[in-house]
Amino acid sequence: MKSLPQFLLLGLLTAAIGEWQFSVFLRSDLENFIGSLAFNALYLTGVYLLTRLLLATLRNRPKFILVYTGFFGLTGLMVEWLLIGNSPWGNPQASQVGMFAYWACMALVPLAFLLPSRPAQIFIVRYGLVYLAFILLGQFTIPSPDWRFAFHIYAVILGYLGLMIGILWKYVRSAGN
């Protein structure tokens, strides 16, 4: 397995894109961006330790990838609900599906680079580059702040959801071969 710094870098890079959109593009709050990444580094350290334990016992199985994704998506929702206040009852406008995908991807992307799955790795890099170009284009070409706000909110939700589904699809498909 790769080292903790590599795992953290991949997880933080995955989280940083959406955090930058929300904290910097939408709220002009660089301190929130930095604080979020600091918290995410602590969270990812726990994810890394648990991942090492799980991989030592379960190996690379399609069911493992699905359970792994579900588990870390749900633990992320618990962070959102209990620590941040984005529960369905506390902030009904928050996208639960988007937050689930965000936290799942934060754990899933580093895992994809730890396991021997070249198709998933290629997909992640290509998806990330297209997504970055898309959000930058939207940020600098949409003139209305209200439209830009809606653009980024939906881009984050659909972006992480698409990334999660794409990675899972690559694993399930490769398991059938």
BALOFI-687468 format. One record per residue (C-alpha): residue number from 1; residue in one letter; x, y, z. Coordinates in nm, 4 decimals. Example, Ala and Ser with C-alpha at 12.3 -4.5 7.8 and 13.67 -1.06 7.14 Angstrom:
// residues 2
<r num="1" residuo="a" c1="1.2300" c2="-0.4500" c3="0.7800"/>
<r num="2" residuo="s" c1="1.3670" c2="-0.1060" c3="0.7140"/>
END
This chain:
// residues 177
<r num="1" residuo="m" c1="0.0000" c2="0.0000" c3="0.0000"/>
<r num="2" residuo="k" c1="0.1131" c2="0.3517" c3="-0.0706"/>
<r num="3" residuo="s" c1="0.2190" c2="0.5766" c3="0.2121"/>
<r num="4" residuo="l" c1="-0.0002" c2="0.7984" c3="0.4249"/>
<r num="5" residuo="p" c1="0.1267" c2="1.1196" c3="0.2572"/>
<r num="6" residuo="q" c1="0.0256" c2="0.9884" c3="-0.0866"/>
<r num="7" residuo="f" c1="-0.3165" c2="0.8834" c3="0.0422"/>
<r num="8" residuo="l" c1="-0.3670" c2="1.2239" c3="0.2070"/>
<r num="9" residuo="l" c1="-0.2571" c2="1.4122" c3="-0.1031"/>
<r num="10" residuo="l" c1="-0.5029" c2="1.2256" c3="-0.3270"/>
<r num="11" residuo="g" c1="-0.7890" c2="1.2603" c3="-0.0796"/>
<r num="12" residuo="l" c1="-0.7210" c2="1.6274" c3="-0.0133"/>
<r num="13" residuo="l" c1="-0.6923" c2="1.7029" c3="-0.3838"/>
<r num="14" residuo="t" c1="-1.0289" c2="1.5340" c3="-0.4362"/>
<r num="15" residuo="a" c1="-1.1862" c2="1.7391" c3="-0.1569"/>
<r num="16" residuo="a" c1="-1.0077" c2="2.0643" c3="-0.2454"/>
<r num="17" residuo="i" c1="-1.1828" c2="2.1062" c3="-0.5790"/>
<r num="18" residuo="g" c1="-1.5322" c2="2.1158" c3="-0.4292"/>
<r num="19" residuo="e" c1="-1.4154" c2="2.3048" c3="-0.1218"/>
<r num="20" residuo="w" c1="-1.2553" c2="2.5713" c3="-0.3423"/>
<r num="21" residuo="q" c1="-1.5785" c2="2.6088" c3="-0.5364"/>
<r num="22" residuo="f" c1="-1.7873" c2="2.6421" c3="-0.2211"/>
<r num="23" residuo="s" c1="-1.5514" c2="2.8357" c3="0.0057"/>
<r num="24" residuo="v" c1="-1.3623" c2="3.0575" c3="-0.2375"/>
<r num="25" residuo="f" c1="-1.5701" c2="3.0962" c3="-0.5540"/>
<r num="26" residuo="l" c1="-1.9053" c2="3.1245" c3="-0.3751"/>
<r num="27" residuo="r" c1="-1.8219" c2="3.2704" c3="-0.0345"/>
<r num="28" residuo="s" c1="-1.4786" c2="3.4330" c3="-0.0805"/>
<r num="29" residuo="d" c1="-1.3751" c2="3.2612" c3="0.2436"/>
<r num="30" residuo="l" c1="-1.0182" c2="3.1327" c3="0.2149"/>
<r num="31" residuo="e" c1="-1.0036" c2="3.0622" c3="0.5896"/>
<r num="32" residuo="n" c1="-1.2961" c2="2.8199" c3="0.5589"/>
<r num="33" residuo="f" c1="-1.1174" c2="2.6455" c3="0.2711"/>
<r num="34" residuo="i" c1="-0.8000" c2="2.6023" c3="0.4770"/>
<r num="35" residuo="g" c1="-0.9930" c2="2.4901" c3="0.7861"/>
<r num="36" residuo="s" c1="-1.1913" c2="2.2373" c3="0.5831"/>
<r num="37" residuo="l" c1="-0.8772" c2="2.0868" c3="0.4370"/>
<r num="38" residuo="a" c1="-0.7142" c2="2.0701" c3="0.7821"/>
<r num="39" residuo="f" c1="-1.0150" c2="1.8802" c3="0.9161"/>
<r num="40" residuo="n" c1="-1.0206" c2="1.6596" c3="0.6061"/>
<r num="41" residuo="a" c1="-0.6535" c2="1.5719" c3="0.6609"/>
<r num="42" residuo="l" c1="-0.7395" c2="1.4421" c3="1.0090"/>
<r num="43" residuo="y" c1="-1.0413" c2="1.2543" c3="0.8736"/>
<r num="44" residuo="l" c1="-0.8346" c2="1.1027" c3="0.5911"/>
<r num="45" residuo="t" c1="-0.5704" c2="0.9840" c3="0.8375"/>
<r num="46" residuo="g" c1="-0.8407" c2="0.7754" c3="1.0059"/>
<r num="47" residuo="v" c1="-0.9665" c2="0.6589" c3="0.6642"/>
<r num="48" residuo="y" c1="-0.6125" c2="0.5525" c3="0.5721"/>
<r num="49" residuo="l" c1="-0.5635" c2="0.3509" c3="0.8910"/>
<r num="50" residuo="l" c1="-0.8988" c2="0.1782" c3="0.8513"/>
<r num="51" residuo="t" c1="-0.8321" c2="0.1177" c3="0.4810"/>
<r num="52" residuo="r" c1="-0.5017" c2="-0.0548" c3="0.5599"/>
<r num="53" residuo="l" c1="-0.6797" c2="-0.2819" c3="0.8061"/>
<r num="54" residuo="l" c1="-0.9618" c2="-0.3597" c3="0.5623"/>
<r num="55" residuo="l" c1="-0.7282" c2="-0.4306" c3="0.2709"/>
<r num="56" residuo="a" c1="-0.5221" c2="-0.6665" c3="0.4838"/>
<r num="57" residuo="t" c1="-0.8306" c2="-0.8766" c3="0.5515"/>
<r num="58" residuo="l" c1="-1.0714" c2="-0.8281" c3="0.2601"/>
<r num="59" residuo="r" c1="-0.8529" c2="-0.7614" c3="-0.0443"/>
<r num="60" residuo="n" c1="-0.9828" c2="-0.6165" c3="-0.3684"/>
<r num="61" residuo="r" c1="-1.3353" c2="-0.7449" c3="-0.4187"/>
<r num="62" residuo="p" c1="-1.6235" c2="-0.5678" c3="-0.5928"/>
<r num="63" residuo="k" c1="-1.8401" c2="-0.6002" c3="-0.2821"/>
<r num="64" residuo="f" c1="-1.5583" c2="-0.4496" c3="-0.0773"/>
<r num="65" residuo="i" c1="-1.5506" c2="-0.1419" c3="-0.3043"/>
<r num="66" residuo="l" c1="-1.9269" c2="-0.0962" c3="-0.2729"/>
<r num="67" residuo="v" c1="-1.9258" c2="-0.1391" c3="0.1069"/>
<r num="68" residuo="y" c1="-1.6201" c2="0.0882" c3="0.1364"/>
<r num="69" residuo="t" c1="-1.7933" c2="0.3592" c3="-0.0658"/>
<r num="70" residuo="g" c1="-2.1149" c2="0.3286" c3="0.1339"/>
<r num="71" residuo="f" c1="-1.9360" c2="0.3261" c3="0.4681"/>
<r num="72" residuo="f" c1="-1.7265" c2="0.6366" c3="0.4055"/>
<r num="73" residuo="g" c1="-2.0156" c2="0.8170" c3="0.2379"/>
<r num="74" residuo="l" c1="-2.2242" c2="0.7540" c3="0.5504"/>
<r num="75" residuo="t" c1="-1.9480" c2="0.8504" c3="0.7939"/>
<r num="76" residuo="g" c1="-1.9111" c2="1.1725" c3="0.5969"/>
<r num="77" residuo="l" c1="-2.2835" c2="1.2363" c3="0.6289"/>
<r num="78" residuo="m" c1="-2.2474" c2="1.1922" c3="1.0047"/>
<r num="79" residuo="v" c1="-1.9760" c2="1.4601" c3="1.0007"/>
<r num="80" residuo="e" c1="-2.2054" c2="1.6889" c3="0.8002"/>
<r num="81" residuo="w" c1="-2.5039" c2="1.6246" c3="1.0257"/>
<r num="82" residuo="l" c1="-2.3441" c2="1.6197" c3="1.3686"/>
<r num="83" residuo="l" c1="-2.0469" c2="1.8568" c3="1.3348"/>
<r num="84" residuo="i" c1="-2.1316" c2="2.0949" c3="1.0507"/>
<r num="85" residuo="g" c1="-2.5101" c2="2.1196" c3="1.0838"/>
<r num="86" residuo="n" c1="-2.6082" c2="2.0072" c3="0.7342"/>
<r num="87" residuo="s" c1="-2.8615" c2="1.7497" c3="0.8499"/>
<r num="88" residuo="p" c1="-3.1920" c2="1.7141" c3="0.6648"/>
<r num="89" residuo="w" c1="-3.3686" c2="1.8692" c3="0.9650"/>
<r num="90" residuo="g" c1="-3.1069" c2="2.1408" c3="1.0301"/>
<r num="91" residuo="n" c1="-3.0440" c2="2.2486" c3="0.6713"/>
<r num="92" residuo="p" c1="-3.3122" c2="2.1020" c3="0.4443"/>
<r num="93" residuo="q" c1="-3.1600" c2="2.2698" c3="0.1366"/>
<r num="94" residuo="a" c1="-2.8317" c2="2.0781" c3="0.1703"/>
<r num="95" residuo="s" c1="-2.7980" c2="1.7972" c3="-0.0834"/>
<r num="96" residuo="q" c1="-2.7611" c2="1.4744" c3="0.1115"/>
<r num="97" residuo="v" c1="-2.6748" c2="1.2822" c3="-0.2062"/>
<r num="98" residuo="g" c1="-2.4097" c2="1.5386" c3="-0.2977"/>
<r num="99" residuo="m" c1="-2.2535" c2="1.5312" c3="0.0485"/>
<r num="100" residuo="f" c1="-2.2560" c2="1.1497" c3="0.0488"/>
<r num="101" residuo="a" c1="-2.0759" c2="1.1443" c3="-0.2871"/>
<r num="102" residuo="y" c1="-1.8250" c2="1.4095" c3="-0.1724"/>
<r num="103" residuo="w" c1="-1.7196" c2="1.2114" c3="0.1352"/>
<r num="104" residuo="a" c1="-1.7267" c2="0.8795" c3="-0.0484"/>
<r num="105" residuo="c" c1="-1.5020" c2="1.0195" c3="-0.3232"/>
<r num="106" residuo="m" c1="-1.2600" c2="1.1625" c3="-0.0689"/>
<r num="107" residuo="a" c1="-1.1924" c2="0.8023" c3="0.0420"/>
<r num="108" residuo="l" c1="-1.2548" c2="0.6262" c3="-0.2911"/>
<r num="109" residuo="v" c1="-1.0128" c2="0.8221" c3="-0.5108"/>
<r num="110" residuo="p" c1="-0.7051" c2="0.7432" c3="-0.2961"/>
<r num="111" residuo="l" c1="-0.8191" c2="0.3792" c3="-0.2777"/>
<r num="112" residuo="a" c1="-0.8405" c2="0.3648" c3="-0.6579"/>
<r num="113" residuo="f" c1="-0.4729" c2="0.4606" c3="-0.6780"/>
<r num="114" residuo="l" c1="-0.3781" c2="0.2012" c3="-0.4159"/>
<r num="115" residuo="l" c1="-0.5490" c2="-0.0908" c3="-0.5857"/>
<r num="116" residuo="p" c1="-0.4343" c2="-0.2220" c3="-0.9233"/>
<r num="117" residuo="s" c1="-0.7100" c2="-0.0669" c3="-1.1357"/>
<r num="118" residuo="r" c1="-0.5601" c2="0.1227" c3="-1.4255"/>
<r num="119" residuo="p" c1="-0.9001" c2="0.1911" c3="-1.5909"/>
<r num="120" residuo="a" c1="-1.0282" c2="0.3596" c3="-1.2734"/>
<r num="121" residuo="q" c1="-0.7104" c2="0.5651" c3="-1.2399"/>
<r num="122" residuo="i" c1="-0.7273" c2="0.6835" c3="-1.6010"/>
<r num="123" residuo="f" c1="-1.0959" c2="0.7664" c3="-1.5584"/>
<r num="124" residuo="i" c1="-1.0263" c2="0.9739" c3="-1.2443"/>
<r num="125" residuo="v" c1="-0.7512" c2="1.1794" c3="-1.4091"/>
<r num="126" residuo="r" c1="-0.9537" c2="1.2453" c3="-1.7246"/>
<r num="127" residuo="y" c1="-1.2704" c2="1.3217" c3="-1.5295"/>
<r num="128" residuo="g" c1="-1.0824" c2="1.5593" c3="-1.3000"/>
<r num="129" residuo="l" c1="-0.9253" c2="1.7522" c3="-1.5871"/>
<r num="130" residuo="v" c1="-1.2563" c2="1.7904" c3="-1.7719"/>
<r num="131" residuo="y" c1="-1.4317" c2="1.8903" c3="-1.4494"/>
<r num="132" residuo="l" c1="-1.1686" c2="2.1532" c3="-1.3668"/>
<r num="133" residuo="a" c1="-1.1962" c2="2.3034" c3="-1.7152"/>
<r num="134" residuo="f" c1="-1.5757" c2="2.3040" c3="-1.6832"/>
<r num="135" residuo="i" c1="-1.5876" c2="2.4817" c3="-1.3464"/>
<r num="136" residuo="l" c1="-1.3264" c2="2.7376" c3="-1.4452"/>
<r num="137" residuo="l" c1="-1.5156" c2="2.8097" c3="-1.7654"/>
<r num="138" residuo="g" c1="-1.8354" c2="2.8556" c3="-1.5646"/>
<r num="139" residuo="q" c1="-1.6673" c2="3.0729" c3="-1.3023"/>
<r num="140" residuo="f" c1="-1.5221" c2="3.3141" c3="-1.5533"/>
<r num="141" residuo="t" c1="-1.7952" c2="3.3224" c3="-1.8190"/>
<r num="142" residuo="i" c1="-2.1227" c2="3.3287" c3="-1.6229"/>
<r num="143" residuo="p" c1="-2.1827" c2="3.6985" c3="-1.5581"/>
<r num="144" residuo="s" c1="-2.4642" c2="3.6776" c3="-1.3013"/>
<r num="145" residuo="p" c1="-2.3596" c2="3.5996" c3="-0.9416"/>
<r num="146" residuo="d" c1="-2.6900" c2="3.4196" c3="-0.8838"/>
<r num="147" residuo="w" c1="-2.6419" c2="3.1980" c3="-1.1894"/>
<r num="148" residuo="r" c1="-2.2785" c2="3.1358" c3="-1.0946"/>
<r num="149" residuo="f" c1="-2.3908" c2="3.0325" c3="-0.7447"/>
<r num="150" residuo="a" c1="-2.6423" c2="2.7831" c3="-0.8878"/>
<r num="151" residuo="f" c1="-2.3836" c2="2.6594" c3="-1.1372"/>
<r num="152" residuo="h" c1="-2.1276" c2="2.5798" c3="-0.8675"/>
<r num="153" residuo="i" c1="-2.3760" c2="2.4183" c3="-0.6292"/>
<r num="154" residuo="y" c1="-2.5035" c2="2.1830" c3="-0.8985"/>
<r num="155" residuo="a" c1="-2.1553" c2="2.1271" c3="-1.0414"/>
<r num="156" residuo="v" c1="-2.0289" c2="2.0101" c3="-0.7006"/>
<r num="157" residuo="i" c1="-2.3262" c2="1.7800" c3="-0.6434"/>
<r num="158" residuo="l" c1="-2.3288" c2="1.6295" c3="-0.9912"/>
<r num="159" residuo="g" c1="-1.9500" c2="1.6338" c3="-1.0189"/>
<r num="160" residuo="y" c1="-1.8857" c2="1.4198" c3="-0.7128"/>
<r num="161" residuo="l" c1="-2.1831" c2="1.1980" c3="-0.7902"/>
<r num="162" residuo="g" c1="-2.0528" c2="1.1388" c3="-1.1427"/>
<r num="163" residuo="l" c1="-1.7027" c2="1.0693" c3="-1.0138"/>
<r num="164" residuo="m" c1="-1.8292" c2="0.8184" c3="-0.7572"/>
<r num="165" residuo="i" c1="-2.0536" c2="0.6368" c3="-1.0058"/>
<r num="166" residuo="g" c1="-1.7789" c2="0.6323" c3="-1.2678"/>
<r num="167" residuo="i" c1="-1.5226" c2="0.4785" c3="-1.0322"/>
<r num="168" residuo="l" c1="-1.7702" c2="0.2181" c3="-0.9094"/>
<r num="169" residuo="w" c1="-1.8667" c2="0.1366" c3="-1.2684"/>
<r num="170" residuo="k" c1="-1.4991" c2="0.0824" c3="-1.3599"/>
<r num="171" residuo="y" c1="-1.4518" c2="-0.1551" c3="-1.0653"/>
<r num="172" residuo="v" c1="-1.7716" c2="-0.3525" c3="-1.1243"/>
<r num="173" residuo="r" c1="-1.6971" c2="-0.3786" c3="-1.4953"/>
<r num="174" residuo="s" c1="-1.3382" c2="-0.4906" c3="-1.4382"/>
<r num="175" residuo="a" c1="-1.4565" c2="-0.7536" c3="-1.1879"/>
<r num="176" residuo="g" c1="-1.6733" c2="-0.9114" c3="-1.4571"/>
<r num="177" residuo="n" c1="-1.3746" c2="-0.9564" c3="-1.6899"/>
END
